[in-house]
Amino acid sequence: MIVLKSGEEIEKMRVSGAIVAGALKLAGEKIAPGVTTGELDALLEEFIRDHGAIPSFKGYSGFPASICASINEEVVHGIPGKRVLEEGDVIGIDVGAVKNGYHGDSAFTFPVGEIDEKAKRLLEVTQRALFKGIEQARPGNYLSDIGHAVQKEAEGEGYSVVRKLVGHGIGTKMHEEPQIPNFGRPGRVVLLREGMVLAIEPMVNEGGYDVRVLGDEWTVVTADGTRSAHFEHSVAIRADGPDILTK
């Protein structure tokens, strides 16, 4: 069941979204060669708690950390730890926070120091694909219009979109209906309505779209070892169009 949110509920979600956005801003300031993913996890957890919120991810289905930190060929759900960031890496940081009973969820893929031109282009196209999808999040459109816009942008630039992982509704639960694929034919599936709140999150690969899960049972990597990028915003559908809650 898709839960529509009132204006008051959306404003509560905007508070959680702002905390998530602040945590990602802090991550961007601290990411550098020599920093460990575990240090980033501790720093962002402290930031979230200092703002009166709770990390959404910690303990979720047994996940052991407050953020997901996914490097290079890691698509999503990388577990922070002792790994040291190196010059030229790209790292996707996914953050969730819950305050006053409502969740915010956002992700950004950062360069570590100087990265090569291919990596820069991957990040630019993936972020652009996210905003192409967000543009479709308005009443009267269909859920598949979002995924079609993402797919068209990414594949038009020679990349692939991950098929086995999707975006999702969000609210009092971190994952709500509907699921939001990043591919598909337009004008299908669910009619979008005012009050829906969606976590839209393209995952775009340099190579093929196939992925696999590592032995830690969390980290998803590209099957062919090519790099991946991940960007995400929580977006409310309002009468006049999309309202990004995790700016």
C-alpha positions in Angstrom: 0.0 0.0 0.0 1.3 3.5 -0.9 0.9 5.9 2.0 0.2 9.5 1.0 1.7 12.2 3.3 0.1 15.3 4.5 1.8 18.7 4.2 2.6 18.5 8.0 4.2 15.1 7.5 6.2 16.3 4.5 7.6 19.1 6.6 8.7 16.6 9.3 10.4 14.6 6.6 12.1 17.8 5.4 13.7 18.1 8.9 15.1 14.6 8.6 16.2 15.3 5.0 18.1 18.3 6.0 20.0 16.3 8.6 20.9 13.7 5.9 22.0 16.5 3.6 24.2 18.0 6.3 25.8 14.7 7.0 26.6 14.3 3.3 28.0 17.8 3.1 30.3 16.9 6.1 31.3 13.7 4.3 32.3 15.7 1.2 34.5 18.0 3.4 36.3 15.0 5.1 36.7 12.6 2.2 40.4 12.5 1.2 43.2 10.0 0.6 44.2 8.4 3.9 40.8 8.6 5.5 39.2 5.3 6.5 35.5 4.4 5.8 35.2 3.6 9.5 36.2 7.2 10.4 33.6 8.6 8.0 30.9 6.3 9.6 31.8 7.4 13.1 31.8 11.1 12.1 28.5 11.0 10.3 26.8 9.0 13.1 27.9 11.6 15.6 26.5 14.4 13.3 23.2 12.6 13.0 22.8 12.0 16.7 24.0 15.6 17.6 21.0 16.8 15.5 18.5 14.8 17.5 18.1 12.0 15.0 18.9 8.3 14.8 20.8 6.7 11.9 18.2 4.8 9.9 20.7 2.1 8.7 22.3 1.0 11.9 20.8 -2.4 12.9 18.5 -2.4 9.9 18.1 -6.1 9.0 21.4 -6.5 10.9 23.4 -3.8 9.0 26.3 -3.0 11.3 27.0 0.7 10.5 25.3 4.1 10.2 26.3 4.8 6.6 26.9 2.7 3.5 30.3 3.4 2.0 30.8 1.9 -1.5 34.1 2.3 -3.4 34.8 2.0 -7.1 33.2 -1.3 -8.3 31.0 -1.4 -5.2 27.5 -0.3 -6.2 25.8 0.0 -2.8 25.7 -1.3 0.8 29.4 -1.2 1.4 30.2 -1.8 5.1 32.5 0.9 6.6 35.6 -0.3 8.4 39.4 -0.2 8.1 39.6 0.4 4.4 41.7 3.4 3.6 40.6 5.8 0.8 43.2 6.2 -2.0 43.8 9.0 -4.5 41.6 8.4 -7.6 38.9 6.4 -5.9 35.2 7.2 -6.1 33.1 6.6 -3.0 29.3 6.4 -2.7 28.0 7.5 0.7 24.4 6.6 1.5 22.9 8.1 4.6 19.6 7.7 6.4 18.2 9.5 9.5 15.0 9.3 11.4 13.6 12.1 13.5 10.1 12.6 15.0 9.2 9.3 13.4 10.1 10.2 9.8 13.0 9.1 7.7 15.3 11.0 5.2 17.5 9.1 2.8 20.1 10.4 0.3 23.3 9.4 -1.4 26.1 11.1 -3.2 29.2 9.7 -4.9 32.4 11.7 -4.2 35.8 11.8 -5.8 38.7 11.0 -3.6 41.4 13.6 -4.5 42.0 13.8 -8.2 40.0 11.3 -10.3 40.4 10.5 -14.0 38.2 11.9 -16.7 36.2 8.7 -17.1 35.3 8.7 -13.4 34.3 12.4 -13.6 32.0 11.7 -16.5 30.4 8.7 -14.7 29.6 10.9 -11.7 28.3 13.7 -13.8 26.0 11.5 -15.9 24.6 9.6 -12.9 23.8 12.8 -11.1 22.2 14.2 -14.2 20.1 11.0 -14.5 18.9 11.4 -11.0 17.6 14.9 -11.8 16.0 13.7 -15.0 14.1 11.2 -13.0 13.1 13.7 -10.4 11.7 16.0 -13.1 9.1 13.3 -13.8 7.9 13.1 -10.1 4.7 15.1 -10.6 1.0 14.3 -10.3 -0.5 12.8 -13.5 2.8 11.1 -14.5 3.5 7.4 -14.0 6.1 5.7 -11.8 7.7 4.2 -14.9 8.3 7.7 -16.3 10.9 8.2 -13.6 12.8 5.0 -14.4 12.5 5.7 -18.1 14.0 9.1 -17.8 16.9 7.7 -15.7 17.6 4.9 -18.2 17.4 7.2 -21.2 20.0 9.6 -19.8 22.4 6.9 -18.6 22.2 4.6 -21.5 22.3 7.5 -23.9 25.7 8.3 -22.6 26.9 4.7 -22.9 26.4 3.5 -19.4 24.1 0.8 -17.9 21.6 1.1 -15.0 21.4 -1.6 -12.4 18.3 -3.7 -12.8 18.3 -5.8 -9.5 18.1 -2.8 -7.1 15.5 -0.1 -7.0 14.4 3.1 -5.3 11.5 3.1 -2.9 8.8 5.0 -1.1 9.8 6.5 2.3 8.1 7.9 5.4 7.6 6.4 8.8 9.4 3.4 7.4 12.7 3.7 5.5 11.4 1.4 2.8 7.8 1.7 1.8 5.8 1.0 -1.4 6.2 1.6 -4.3 9.5 0.2 -5.6 11.1 2.5 -8.2 13.1 0.8 -11.0 15.6 2.9 -12.8 14.5 1.5 -16.2 11.4 0.7 -18.1 8.8 1.9 -20.6 7.1 5.2 -19.8 3.4 5.7 -19.0 3.0 2.4 -17.1 2.4 1.0 -13.6 1.5 3.5 -10.8 -0.2 6.9 -11.4 1.7 9.5 -9.3 -0.3 11.5 -6.8 0.3 14.5 -4.6 1.5 13.3 -1.2 3.7 10.5 -2.4 7.3 10.6 -1.1 9.9 8.7 -3.1 13.6 7.9 -2.6 14.8 8.1 -6.2 18.3 6.5 -6.6 20.0 5.7 -9.9 22.8 3.2 -9.7 24.8 3.5 -12.9 27.7 1.3 -14.1 30.6 1.9 -16.5 30.1 -1.6 -17.9 27.2 -4.0 -17.8 24.2 -3.8 -15.4 24.8 -7.2 -13.7 25.7 -7.2 -10.1 26.6 -9.7 -7.4 26.7 -9.7 -3.6 30.0 -10.3 -1.7 30.5 -12.8 1.1 29.6 -10.2 3.8 26.1 -10.6 2.4 25.7 -6.8 2.1 28.2 -5.3 -0.4 26.9 -5.2 -4.0 29.5 -5.0 -6.7 29.4 -4.9 -10.5 29.8 -8.4 -12.0 32.4 -7.2 -14.4 34.5 -5.1 -12.0 33.8 -1.8 -13.6 33.1 1.3 -11.5 29.7 2.4 -10.4 28.1 5.6 -9.1 25.0 6.2 -6.9 23.0 9.3 -6.3 19.8 9.6 -4.4 17.2 12.2 -3.1 14.0 11.9 -1.1 11.4 13.7 -3.1 7.8 14.7 -2.2 5.3 15.0 -5.1 3.4 18.3 -4.7 0.7 19.8 -6.8 3.2 22.0 -8.6 5.8 19.2 -9.1 8.7 17.6 -7.3 9.9 18.9 -3.9 13.4 17.6 -3.0 13.5 17.1 0.8 17.2 16.2 1.0 18.7 19.3 -0.6 
